[in-house]
């Protein structure tokens, strides 16, 4: 049975991916700030935020209780939108929060799961706002 770790499983794409992996016979480990409405004996969930500095240790301890050999795929999906694309709308604190969530959060998850990595496929999902190609910053 394959094992998928998915962040941001409370709603949206993360929720849909968790259900899809479960329907296809995988064990799913979810991480999000709230417990999603997924009811399956093969679904395990840690309620926490990837922006929490302590999540690396909490996540490692949580994974150790699951009796896993390895994680086959990690989908870093946790995220939030941005509030503006105009220079006058962007706050520096928002950029810091976005980097903490979308970049440092991914690192925290990977470090917490490092004992279970091997030939693991890692997928990082971002929105169009994270695209350098389509980014158009105006004043």
C-alpha positions in Angstrom: 0.0 0.0 0.0 1.5 3.3 -1.0 1.7 6.3 1.4 0.9 9.9 0.4 1.6 12.8 2.6 -0.4 15.9 1.7 -0.4 19.3 3.4 -3.4 21.6 3.3 -6.1 18.8 3.4 -8.8 20.9 5.0 -10.4 22.0 1.8 -9.8 22.6 -1.9 -7.2 20.8 -3.8 -5.5 19.2 -0.8 -8.9 17.7 0.4 -9.6 16.4 -3.2 -6.2 14.9 -3.5 -6.4 13.2 -0.1 -9.8 11.6 -1.1 -8.4 10.6 -4.5 -5.4 8.8 -3.0 -7.7 7.1 -0.5 -10.0 6.0 -3.3 -7.0 4.5 -5.1 -6.0 2.4 -2.1 -3.3 4.6 -0.5 -2.7 5.5 3.1 -2.9 9.3 3.4 -1.2 11.4 6.0 -2.7 14.9 6.1 -1.4 18.1 7.7 -3.5 21.2 8.1 -4.5 23.8 10.7 -7.9 22.2 11.1 -9.1 18.6 11.0 -10.8 17.9 7.6 -13.9 15.9 7.2 -12.2 12.8 5.9 -13.4 9.5 7.5 -11.2 6.6 6.6 -9.2 4.0 8.5 -6.3 4.8 6.2 -6.3 8.5 6.8 -4.1 10.0 9.5 -4.0 13.7 10.4 -1.9 16.1 12.3 -3.6 19.4 13.2 -0.9 22.0 13.0 0.4 24.7 10.7 3.5 24.3 8.5 4.4 27.8 9.7 4.9 26.6 13.2 8.6 26.3 14.0 8.0 23.3 16.2 6.1 21.3 13.5 9.3 19.5 12.4 9.7 17.7 15.7 5.9 17.2 16.2 5.6 15.9 12.7 8.5 13.4 13.1 7.0 12.2 16.4 3.6 11.8 14.7 5.0 9.9 11.8 6.9 7.6 14.2 3.6 6.5 15.7 2.2 5.3 12.3 4.5 2.4 11.8 5.6 3.4 8.3 8.5 2.1 6.3 8.5 5.0 3.8 6.5 7.8 2.2 6.0 7.4 -1.5 4.8 10.9 -2.4 4.7 14.2 -0.6 2.4 16.9 -2.0 3.2 20.3 -0.4 -0.2 21.9 -1.1 -0.7 24.1 2.0 -1.1 27.7 1.0 -3.0 30.9 1.0 -3.7 33.6 -1.5 -2.1 37.0 -1.8 -3.9 40.3 -1.4 -2.5 42.4 -4.2 -0.5 42.5 -7.3 0.1 46.3 -7.2 3.2 47.6 -5.4 0.9 50.0 -3.4 -1.2 47.0 -2.2 1.7 44.7 -1.0 2.7 44.7 2.6 6.1 43.4 3.6 4.6 41.4 6.4 2.4 39.6 3.9 5.5 38.7 1.8 7.2 37.4 4.9 4.1 35.3 5.8 3.9 33.9 2.2 7.6 32.9 2.2 7.2 31.3 5.7 4.2 29.3 4.5 5.1 28.3 0.9 8.9 28.0 1.2 10.0 27.5 4.8 6.9 25.4 5.5 7.9 22.9 2.8 11.3 22.6 4.4 9.8 22.0 7.8 7.6 19.2 6.4 10.6 17.6 4.5 12.8 17.7 7.6 10.1 16.2 9.8 9.6 13.4 7.3 13.3 12.8 6.5 13.4 9.4 8.2 10.8 8.2 5.7 12.2 9.6 2.5 14.0 7.5 -0.1 12.8 7.4 -3.6 10.0 9.7 -2.6 8.3 11.9 -5.2 8.0 15.5 -4.0 5.4 17.8 -5.5 5.2 21.5 -4.6 2.0 23.3 -5.6 1.7 27.0 -5.8 -0.9 29.4 -7.3 -0.5 31.5 -10.3 0.6 34.2 -7.9 3.8 32.2 -7.4 4.6 32.2 -11.1 7.5 34.4 -12.3 6.3 34.1 -15.9 2.8 35.4 -15.3 3.7 37.9 -12.5 3.0 41.5 -13.5 3.8 43.9 -10.7 2.4 47.3 -11.3 2.4 50.4 -9.3 
